[in-house]
Amino acid sequence: MKLSELKPGQTAIIKDFSDDDLSLRFLEMGCVPGEEILLERIAPLGDPIAIRVSGYSLCLRFSEAESILISTTENK
Amino acid sequence: MAAGTEKTLKIALAGNPNSGKSTLFNILTGLNQKIGNFPGVTVDKKSGFAKIKNIAVEFIDFPGSYSLNALSEDEKVLPDVLHDKNNSVHPYVVLYVADATNIRRSLFLCTQIMDTGIPVILVLNMIDLLEKSDEAIDVAKLAEELGIKIFAVTARDAKGIEELKLALIEPLELPKKKILSEETNEPDKAKKQRTETIQRYKAIGEILKKTVAKKESGVGSSVTKKIDDILTHRIYGFLIFFAVLFLVFQSIFSWSAYPMELIEQLFSAGEEFLLNHLPAGMLTKLLVNGILAGISGVVVFIPQIALLFAFIGILEDTGYMARVSFITDRLLRKFGLNGRSVIPLISGVACAVPAIMATRTIPNWKERIITIMVTPLMSCSARLPVYTLLISLVVPSEKVFGFLNLQGVILMALYMIGFIAAILTALLMKFIIKARERSFFIMELPVYRAPRWSSVGLGIIEKVKVFVFEAGKVIVAISIVLWVLSSHAPGDRFQKIEEQFRSPEFSQHHTPEELDKLIATEKLEQSYAGIMGHFMEPAIRPLGFDWKIGIALVTSFAAREVFVGTMATIYSVGDENNTMSIREKMQAEINPETGEKRYSTAVAFSLMIFYAFAMQCMSTIAIVYSETKSWKWPLLQFAYMSFLAYFSALMVYQLMK
């Protein structure tokens, strides 16, 4: 599953990346495999999105979110 | 000082964006700052000087970044300097500023720097926020684990700064161990960087497990979340954003008018004083009409720059600017712009100079260049006097649809044309300009904080300094050239004019004031600018312009509103503020070829369109040069805008005549 498929309020675990260039930037920003992320919000025009990772908010474009592969965790 | 510079301790400040690095830099150095370039690159370098117990220290503020695996030119500076021992800014120690509430990500770059073998002192900033959060850091234990000195401070109220300062001049130990001890044996560089990043985070995770504990009492980031619910709301978010834009626009459009008027009055009083008290002659004229007028043209921008950067400082510092990008990115991306392009574009309606300076906040190089290139198309306030004069000349003041004033409608249309041209040009440039780096939007949304007034204040001072000392030089130089062009003539032309007009046949029929005006008109027509006007006439005739307008095109390169003043001189109207009589004179002007009015509707509209698009502003050229650090962009901008202006005016005139 891709991060772009997640809904606001849902959490997931980062698994892998499908874009090599982007992945280094994500890794450096703390999005390492195994890390839990929460989809905080989607911008009013539908793009970009904001996720919570490693204790802070990170925003990224929808197209960039498509390159992050995740597995969902239990939702509350 | 030169002898002492060798002993100056060089201390680098590094850290993530939003770590409070700049605030700490300001506290450590106060107003004793200097702006320059990093050696060999066009990245701004801020240095600050201080004395700690009689030891001279130079702090160097490096651009905020997240990693040494650099992507952009700004981010590359830090690794380049750290790896080059002979670099003139190679530091003795790196003062690494970390946001204590973001310790995990902060330690990534910190440990990367440590592993290069340079001594590092870690500053845990925003310790007050950490205390309120749901985490607690065992600072002593963390220092032991990392093998470096750590200072917990709150930069915004200068807590813990004195101890930090003293520690900087103590003998330093080199890092004892590497955090990432083993090199990855991976030939592919990108793959190696990825593997090492994962391993480094793993190592940091291990360290943090021993040193960071969860607290029960913390509030976390719920306040920020609540504010975001409103500020990024699909209705309120945009409403608030428009309100902010309106406030910013109002401030530079109308509030700055008072100090600007005061500056102009002070300068003209000073100019008059000098003219009356210095011996009359060429040098006095050069000093007063060339140099002083040029300096006045620089100083007059300061209120607008100060006000705009007061707002931008607050918007950046509170964290709101990142949200502006967040809510507008989708729309602006299509045009090759960035969410942060909105502030420059809107500010451009007041004045392009501070607006272009405001593009600094756009992190992506291509998006920033596009914003710089199109901002001067926005209808700035200097165009307003030109528009009002020309509209009053040819557009009747009558109502359309029963309530709209036709003159107002035309003015509004001119503003719209500027905006549409800016957007379309941006779109075009999106496909033409090559990107230096891939456009990312992977960006932190910082937590909301109250603005730090001292940083906002220092930010204003810095911007004003950059403008005055970098763009100012160019503005004064061009204004001297323009003064020479419009007040000098080849040979003894001026002398002949004086003789002719002072002869009894003239002085009998005219009052001395009238004579002065007639002489001024004649001199302008005979000056180098006048010669240029005549020379240009064949080229501008298809636009409906004559050589008199040609003169105004030359002189108003200084600033668009000079057009009105030049028209006043050309038509012998003494007081340039008297639009009424300039209008009458222009209205009465007959085109000798056709026998009809010189300023027909077609000519006036052609002129308005010309001024809507033409880069008739030396200050904008100067600021684009100083912001891009190259003559390529201002010249390109001048070329494309002149081209656009010429052909649009040509079309308007040929269709309307």
Interface residues (C-beta under 8 A of the other chain):
Chain A: D20 D21 L22 S23 L24 R25 F26 L27 E28 M29 G30 V32 P33 E40 R41 A43 P44 L45 G46 D47 P48 A50 S54 G55 Y56 S57 L58 C59 L60 R61 E64
Chain B: Y66 S67 N69 L71 T101 N102 R104 R105 F108 E135 A190 Q193 R194 T197 I198 Y201 K202 S221 T224 K225 D228 T232 H233 R234 G237 F238 A322 S325 F326 I327 D329 R330 L331 R333 R438 F440 F441 I442 M443 E444 L445 P446 V447
